[in-house]
Amino acid sequence: MPIAVAPINRPVRVVKILADDKTKKHLESLGITIDTEVVVLSTAGGSIICKIKDGRLALDRNVAMKILIA
């Protein structure tokens, strides 16, 4: 399931990223890689607010739909 529809405040793991190489490299530089634990904090508006490691990150909904979690 895409991270955009993940349950709020529950840890999930990234299992696949369905994006082009440029976007994958960008997400990797932000700390989003396969097997990364992510907690979705908010899905209000057009952004998905996530907690990754010790930081927070806002993802565009279109990009968030390409990040699959389990």
N, C-alpha and C positions, 0 to 999 in steps of 0.2 A: 504494500500500500504506500502511496506517496506521503511524504512528511507533512504535506499541507493538510491532511486529514487525520493526523496522529492525535491520540488523546493528550489533553493538557496535563502538564506536571507529572508525566510518567516517562521514565527512561526508555528509550528505544535505540536500536542499533541500525546503522546504515548498512544495507546489504548490496545495493547497486546504484550506480549513478548513470542515468540515461541522457547524457549530454555530450556535446562535441568536446574535442580535446582541449580547446581554449578554456571552456567553462569548467571542465574537470580540473585543470591546473589552477584556475582561480579559486575554486572551492577547496582544493587541497591546500592552497596557501592560507585559507581562512580556517583550516583545521578540520574540514569535512572530508573524510576518506572512508573507504570500506572498513567496517568494524568499529567506527567511531560511535561512542555513546552520545546521544543528543536528547535533550529535554525540551519539548515545545512549551513555551511559557504563555504565548498568546497567538491568536489567529485573527485578530481584529483588523479591519481594513484590508488593504491589498498586500500586507506583509505578514510573514510568519516570524515571530520572535523566538529564537532558540537559545538555549544555554549549551555551550560546547566547552568542555573542560572548565576553565574559570572565567570565561567571557560570555558575553551576549552578542548575538548576531541577528540582524534583520535580513530575511530572504524575501525576494520578490516571489509572488505566488506562482508565476510561470516557471521559475527555477526550482521552487520547492516541489512542484509536481514531477520533476525529473529525478528527485532523490527518493529512492525506495527504501523503506524501513521494514523491520520485523519486530 
